[in-house]
Amino acid sequence: MEKKTYYVSVQAGTVLENEGDAAYEFEIQATEAELDDLVESFELLSDLDNDSAARALNPFEDYSQDEENDNYDITLTQIYRKLYDMGTEQTRRTIAGMGMIGEQEKPIAP
């Protein structure tokens, strides 16, 4: 499959085709299937963010046993790994410098 250039904002959870449409952090080259997978990962991250926000309303829950936050962190790390794998040389350098792509675990289904 043919790869196209996309511009990604992790903060906003967006993937854009046109560089000037909005602010972005990373430039990637992706096939349609890779793009779909990345978009699904951003949707999962948004769901997990909502789950962890609900947890924040209970200050008595032990954070060290917080499955929602763990799943959010794991999914975010997986997104950075995907961006690294699809990224331009500059994107790879930036992500490697952030220290976001170490050992990874699979997220637990919500």
N, C-alpha and C positions, 0 to 999 in steps of 0.2 A: 504494500500500500504506500501511497505517496504521503510524505510528511509535509506539513505546513508549519509556518511560524505562528506562534501564539504568545500573548503577553499575559502574565499571571500575577494576580495580587492575592497572596495568602491571607492578608489581613481582611480583605473584602470578600474572599472566597470566589473570585471571578477569573474567568479565562476569556480573553478578548482576541479578536482577529486583527483589529486595527490598533496600531501602537498609540495613536493619539486619542483614543476614545475615553480613556481614564488613566489614573495613576496605576502603575504596576511595579512589581519588584523584580520579576524574572522573565526572561525570554526563553522559550522552549521550541523544539521541533518535535511534532507529534503526528501520528497517524490518527485517523478518525476513531479507531478502537482505543488508542491510548488516551485520546481526549475524553471519550466517554467514561473511561475508567477514572480519570482525574476528576471529572465533574461529579461522578458518584461519590468519590472520596470527600469532596467538599460538602456534598449534601449530608453524608454521614457525620462529618465534623460538626456541621450546624446542628444536627439532631443531638449529638453528644454534648454540645455547648449548652443547649436548652436543658438537657438532663442535669448537667452539673450546676446550672444556675438554680434549679429547684433544690438541689442539695445544699446550696449556700444558705438557704433559709433556715436550716437546722444547725445551729452552731455547736450542738452537743455531739454530733456524729464525728467519730474519730477519722481524721483525714487520711491516716495511714492505711485505712481499710476502705477507701473510697473508690469503688469500681468505676463509677462514672468518670471521675477525673483521670483515673489510670487509662481508661479507654480513649479519652480525649487526647491525652499525651501520646499514646501509641499511634493513633490515627494521624495526628499532626506530624509525627516523625516519619510515618509512611508516606505522607504527602511530600515532605521534603526529599525523601529518597527518590520518589517518582520524578520530581522536578530536577533533581540532580542527574538522574539517568537520561532525561529528555533534554536537559539544558544545554545552552551554548557554553562555550569555555568560560565566559564571564559569570554565568549563572552557577556553574560548577565551583568556580573559585569562591564565589560569595557564600554558597551553602556550606562548602567545606570549612570556610573560615568561621562560620556560625557554630560549628560543632553540633549540628542537628541530625547527623546521619550515622550514629553509632549503632550498637546492637539494637535489634528490634524484636518485638513480640507481635503476635497476631492479636487484633482487638477481639474482645468478647462481644458477641452479637447483642445489640440492645434489646 
